[in-house]
Each structure stands twice: as C-alpha cells, then as structure tokens.
Amino acid sequence: MGNVTAMMHAATSDEVLKNSFANYAFEHFEAAAYTSLIAMAEAAGDQRHIPLLQQTLQEEEEFGKFCQTQIIPTTRKYMQLSASGQTAKV
C-alpha cells in the first residue's frame, strides 16, 4: 500500500510531505487493524495469539509516533529546499 501511495505522489512537487502523511496514516490504520484482531481473538477465546498481536500493535503505535515526530522536520526541510529552488524528491 505504501508503494502505491508513493507512486501516486511521485508526480507532485510535495511528494515528500504527502508520503510522510501517508506513512503516518497507514501506521494508524495498521494499529486499528491489530486492535480489531485482538478484540476478535478475545471474543473467540484465542488467548494464544493475543500476546503476539499486542506486541505487533505496540510496534505499530511506536512507529506511528516516530512518523509523527518526522512531520515537522520534514516540512521545514521541504520549505527550505523549496524556498531555494531545489526539489525534495524521494
């Protein structure tokens, strides 16, 4: 999904920003999916898979936080490059 999104943004001048936003959103999507899987496992009485699902959920949430921390520096760098006539292509 990330590769498709990146291809869609490739033609835009702000693809770096759009890819950052998409990565951040996708991490939240994945966290929501693992939250749902945990609820399904609990409802089905499947205790065996819950710890691994919780671990993966935690990893997705941590990477989502990391993605968030990159938005401001990426935006500032994009603005700096744009102001100097350079591009911020991937």
C-alpha positions in Angstrom: 0.0 0.0 0.0 2.9 2.3 0.8 4.5 1.7 -2.6 1.2 2.5 -4.4 0.8 5.7 -2.4 4.3 6.8 -3.1 3.8 6.2 -6.9 0.7 8.4 -6.8 2.6 11.2 -5.1 5.7 10.9 -7.3 4.3 13.4 -9.8 3.7 16.1 -7.2 6.2 18.7 -6.1 5.4 17.9 -2.4 5.7 14.2 -2.6 7.9 14.0 0.4 5.3 15.7 2.6 2.5 13.6 1.1 4.4 10.4 1.7 5.1 11.4 5.3 1.4 12.0 5.8 0.5 8.7 4.2 3.0 6.7 6.3 1.6 8.3 9.5 -1.9 7.5 8.4 -1.0 3.9 7.4 0.5 3.3 10.8 -2.8 4.3 12.4 -4.6 2.0 10.0 -2.4 -0.9 11.0 -2.8 -0.1 14.7 -6.6 -0.1 14.3 -6.4 -3.4 12.4 -4.4 -5.1 15.2 -6.7 -3.6 17.8 -9.6 -5.3 15.9 -7.7 -8.6 15.7 -7.1 -8.5 19.4 -10.8 -8.0 20.0 -11.7 -10.9 17.7 -9.2 -13.2 19.4 -10.6 -12.3 22.8 -14.1 -12.9 21.6 -13.1 -16.2 20.2 -11.3 -17.2 23.3 -8.0 -17.4 21.4 -5.5 -16.5 24.2 -2.6 -18.0 22.4 -2.3 -15.3 19.7 -3.1 -12.2 21.8 0.4 -11.6 23.1 1.9 -11.5 19.6 -0.9 -9.3 18.4 -0.4 -6.9 21.3 3.3 -6.8 20.6 2.7 -6.0 17.0 0.2 -3.4 18.0 2.7 -1.8 20.3 5.3 -1.8 17.4 2.8 -0.1 15.1 2.0 2.5 17.7 5.7 3.2 18.3 6.4 3.6 14.6 3.3 5.9 14.3 4.8 8.1 17.0 8.1 8.1 15.2 6.3 9.1 11.9 4.6 11.9 13.8 8.0 13.2 15.1 9.2 13.4 11.5 6.4 15.6 10.1 7.7 18.9 11.4 11.4 18.4 10.4 10.3 17.1 7.0 8.0 20.0 6.5 10.7 22.5 7.5 13.3 20.8 5.2 10.8 20.8 2.3 10.1 24.5 2.8 13.8 25.3 3.0 14.5 23.4 -0.2 11.5 24.9 -2.0 12.5 28.4 -1.0 16.0 27.9 -2.5 14.5 26.5 -5.7 15.5 22.9 -5.0 13.3 19.9 -5.0 12.6 17.5 -2.2 12.1 14.3 -4.2 12.4 10.9 -2.8 
